[in-house]
Amino acid sequence: MNWVKFSERVVKWLTPILLLTAIWWLFNLPDVFLALMIFTAHRVDSIRIAVLTMIVLMPFVTIPATTDVLAVARKYESSSDAFSFFKFFLKYYRRDYLKSMTLGLINTLVLAIFYISLQYYASLSTIIAILFYLLLFLIPFYFLVLYSFLVDQELKVKTYFSNSLFLFIIHPVNMLTMIVNITVIALLFWVIFKPLLVILFPGLCALIVMRYFKKSIDKEIENKNKQAAADNNSDKQQIKN
């Protein structure tokens, strides 16, 4: 084995993941401090306050940072040219902050409603409880696809929601593969070496989401082009007749 080539491949593979992760954490510094408070807190009340603060900050800090890391991942996946990850992130951060914050508020509200509903319905029926747990598990993935649409296309807010649902319905294999990959990687990192969840997971997750999102979008474009070509041929045939 040529160890030089192997090490070059490893570095080439790790570099975008580490850069994306570093940017994500840099713009999530409030959550970092709150997490440290949680791990060092000696009172339950302090932990509750820190967790509640993290939830409140989600639409204003976590989700805009996540959205724009996805934008950088999209640029990396679609372009072979070198570019500054940080400058590109800042460009999208300034451009899309208000829209990502708006969608983030909806995201946080939906999660809160489902969590509160779960507390109530879990006591009524095991089946309903399982259904709510499943939905709580799937909602973050749905919104990751929605944020991918945000950095890929200029649409109305309600259209982001309908298009994301459409992508899940029309391309279930891609969406399911994305969910399985992210879940398995998270579990492996947790079992093998937990710090990998901090060092690699955010960047790797962004790349996986964008890869399967782009794959699904490219397939839709291909299908539309085929349909347009078929319609064009049909029109020509009718003219000849």
C-alpha positions as CSV (number, residue, x, y, z in Angstrom):
1,M,0.0,0.0,0.0
2,N,1.2,3.5,-0.9
3,W,0.9,5.2,2.5
4,V,1.6,8.7,1.0
5,K,-1.4,8.4,-1.4
6,F,-3.5,6.9,1.4
7,S,-2.7,9.7,3.8
8,E,-3.4,12.3,1.1
9,R,-6.9,10.7,0.6
10,V,-7.6,10.7,4.3
11,V,-6.6,14.3,4.6
12,K,-8.7,15.2,1.5
13,W,-11.7,13.4,3.0
14,L,-11.3,14.8,6.5
15,T,-10.5,18.5,5.7
16,P,-14.0,19.5,4.5
17,I,-15.6,17.6,7.5
18,L,-13.3,19.3,10.0
19,L,-13.8,22.8,8.4
20,L,-17.6,22.5,8.4
21,T,-17.6,21.2,12.0
22,A,-15.3,24.0,13.1
23,I,-17.5,26.7,11.5
24,W,-20.7,25.1,13.0
25,W,-19.3,25.1,16.5
26,L,-17.8,28.7,16.1
27,F,-21.3,30.0,15.4
28,N,-22.8,27.9,18.1
29,L,-20.6,29.2,20.9
30,P,-23.6,30.1,23.2
31,D,-24.6,26.5,23.1
32,V,-21.1,25.4,23.9
33,F,-21.1,27.5,27.0
34,L,-24.5,26.3,28.0
35,A,-23.4,22.7,27.5
36,L,-20.5,23.3,29.8
37,M,-22.9,24.7,32.3
38,I,-25.0,21.6,32.1
39,F,-22.1,19.2,32.6
40,T,-20.7,21.2,35.5
41,A,-24.0,22.1,37.2
42,H,-24.7,20.8,40.7
43,R,-28.3,21.7,40.8
44,V,-31.2,20.4,38.7
45,D,-32.6,23.9,38.4
46,S,-29.4,25.1,36.8
47,I,-29.6,22.3,34.2
48,R,-33.2,23.1,33.4
49,I,-32.5,26.7,32.9
50,A,-29.5,25.9,30.6
51,V,-31.6,23.4,28.5
52,L,-34.5,25.9,28.2
53,T,-32.0,28.6,27.1
54,M,-30.6,26.3,24.4
55,I,-34.1,25.6,23.1
56,V,-34.9,29.4,23.0
57,L,-31.6,30.0,21.2
58,M,-32.3,27.3,18.5
59,P,-34.0,29.6,16.0
60,F,-31.5,32.4,16.5
61,V,-28.2,30.6,16.7
62,T,-28.3,26.8,16.0
63,I,-30.6,26.7,13.0
64,P,-29.1,29.6,11.1
65,A,-25.6,28.1,11.6
66,T,-26.9,24.7,10.5
67,T,-28.5,26.1,7.4
68,D,-25.4,28.0,6.3
69,V,-23.1,25.0,6.9
70,L,-25.4,23.1,4.6
71,A,-24.9,25.9,2.0
72,V,-21.1,25.4,2.3
73,A,-21.6,21.7,2.0
74,R,-23.7,22.3,-1.2
75,K,-21.0,24.4,-2.7
76,Y,-18.4,21.8,-1.9
77,E,-20.5,19.0,-3.4
78,S,-21.3,20.9,-6.6
79,S,-18.0,22.6,-7.3
80,S,-14.5,21.2,-8.0
81,D,-12.9,24.7,-7.5
82,A,-11.2,25.7,-4.3
83,F,-13.0,28.3,-2.2
84,S,-12.9,29.7,1.3
85,F,-15.4,27.8,3.5
86,F,-15.5,30.6,6.0
87,K,-16.1,33.5,3.5
88,F,-18.8,31.5,1.7
89,F,-20.4,30.7,5.1
90,L,-20.5,34.4,6.0
91,K,-22.0,35.3,2.7
92,Y,-24.9,32.9,3.2
93,Y,-25.2,33.8,6.9
94,R,-25.8,37.4,6.1
95,R,-28.1,36.7,3.2
96,D,-30.3,34.0,4.7
97,Y,-30.3,34.7,8.4
98,L,-33.8,36.2,8.6
99,K,-35.4,33.4,6.5
100,S,-33.5,30.6,8.4
101,M,-34.5,32.2,11.7
102,T,-38.2,32.2,10.6
103,L,-38.0,28.6,9.6
104,G,-36.1,27.9,12.8
105,L,-38.9,29.4,14.9
106,I,-41.4,27.1,13.1
107,N,-39.1,24.1,13.6
108,T,-38.7,24.8,17.3
109,L,-42.5,25.3,17.7
110,V,-43.3,22.0,15.9
111,L,-40.8,20.1,18.1
112,A,-42.3,21.7,21.2
113,I,-45.8,20.9,20.2
114,F,-44.9,17.3,19.4
115,Y,-43.0,16.9,22.7
116,I,-45.9,18.3,24.8
117,S,-48.4,16.1,22.8
118,L,-46.2,13.1,23.5
119,Q,-46.3,13.7,27.3
120,Y,-50.1,13.7,27.1
121,Y,-50.8,10.9,24.6
122,A,-48.1,8.5,25.8
123,S,-50.3,7.8,28.9
124,L,-53.3,7.0,26.7
125,S,-51.9,4.5,24.2
126,T,-48.6,2.7,23.6
127,I,-49.2,2.8,19.8
128,I,-49.8,6.5,19.8
129,A,-46.7,7.1,22.0
130,I,-44.6,5.1,19.5
131,L,-46.0,7.1,16.6
132,F,-45.1,10.4,18.3
133,Y,-41.6,9.1,19.1
134,L,-41.2,8.2,15.5
135,L,-42.4,11.6,14.3
136,L,-40.1,13.3,16.8
137,F,-37.2,11.3,15.4
138,L,-38.1,12.1,11.7
139,I,-38.9,15.8,12.1
140,P,-35.2,17.0,12.4
141,F,-34.4,15.1,9.2
142,Y,-37.4,16.7,7.5
143,F,-36.2,20.2,8.5
144,L,-32.6,19.4,7.4
145,V,-34.0,18.7,3.9
146,L,-36.1,21.9,4.2
147,Y,-32.9,23.9,5.1
148,S,-31.2,22.3,2.1
149,F,-34.0,23.7,-0.1
150,L,-33.5,27.1,1.5
151,V,-29.8,27.3,0.4
152,D,-30.5,25.8,-3.0
153,Q,-33.6,27.7,-4.2
154,E,-35.4,31.0,-3.6
155,L,-39.0,30.0,-2.7
156,K,-41.9,31.2,-0.6
157,V,-41.8,29.9,3.0
158,K,-44.8,27.6,2.5
159,T,-43.2,26.2,-0.6
160,Y,-40.2,25.0,1.3
161,F,-42.4,22.9,3.5
162,S,-44.4,21.4,0.6
163,N,-41.2,20.7,-1.5
164,S,-39.5,19.0,1.4
165,L,-42.5,16.7,2.0
166,F,-42.7,16.0,-1.8
167,L,-39.0,15.0,-1.8
168,F,-39.6,12.5,1.1
169,I,-42.6,11.0,-0.7
170,I,-41.1,10.8,-4.2
171,H,-37.6,9.7,-3.2
172,P,-38.1,7.6,-0.1
173,V,-35.0,5.4,-0.8
174,N,-32.6,8.4,-0.8
175,M,-34.3,9.9,2.2
176,L,-34.3,6.7,4.2
177,T,-30.7,6.0,3.2
178,M,-29.8,9.5,4.4
179,I,-31.5,8.9,7.8
180,V,-30.0,5.5,8.3
181,N,-26.5,6.7,7.4
182,I,-26.6,9.6,9.8
183,T,-28.2,7.5,12.6
184,V,-25.7,4.7,12.2
185,I,-22.7,7.0,12.2
186,A,-24.0,8.8,15.3
187,L,-24.4,5.5,17.1
188,L,-20.9,4.3,16.0
189,F,-19.3,7.5,17.2
190,W,-21.1,7.2,20.5
191,V,-20.0,3.6,21.0
192,I,-16.4,3.8,19.6
193,F,-15.3,7.3,20.7
194,K,-17.8,9.9,21.9
195,P,-15.6,13.0,21.2
196,L,-16.0,12.1,17.5
197,L,-19.6,13.4,17.8
198,V,-18.1,16.8,18.6
199,I,-15.1,16.6,16.2
200,L,-16.6,15.1,13.1
201,F,-20.3,14.6,13.3
202,P,-21.7,18.1,12.4
203,G,-19.6,18.4,9.2
204,L,-20.2,14.8,8.2
205,C,-23.9,15.1,8.8
206,A,-24.1,18.3,6.6
207,L,-22.3,16.5,3.7
208,I,-24.5,13.4,3.9
209,V,-27.7,15.5,4.0
210,M,-26.6,17.6,1.0
211,R,-25.4,14.6,-1.0
212,Y,-28.7,12.8,-0.8
213,F,-30.6,16.1,-1.3
214,K,-28.6,16.9,-4.4
215,K,-29.1,13.3,-5.7
216,S,-32.8,13.6,-5.3
217,I,-33.0,17.0,-6.9
218,D,-30.8,15.9,-9.8
219,K,-33.1,13.0,-10.4
220,E,-36.1,15.3,-10.5
221,I,-34.4,17.5,-13.0
222,E,-33.5,14.5,-15.1
223,N,-37.1,13.3,-15.0
224,K,-38.4,16.7,-16.0
225,N,-35.9,16.9,-18.9
226,K,-37.0,13.5,-20.1
227,Q,-40.7,14.5,-19.9
228,A,-40.0,17.7,-21.7
229,A,-38.2,15.8,-24.5
230,A,-41.0,13.3,-24.7
231,D,-43.6,16.1,-25.0
232,N,-41.5,17.8,-27.6
233,N,-41.3,14.6,-29.7
234,S,-45.0,14.1,-29.3
235,D,-45.7,17.7,-30.6
236,K,-43.4,17.1,-33.6
237,Q,-45.2,13.9,-34.4
238,Q,-48.6,15.6,-34.3
239,I,-47.3,18.3,-36.6
240,K,-46.1,15.7,-39.1
241,N,-49.4,13.9,-39.0
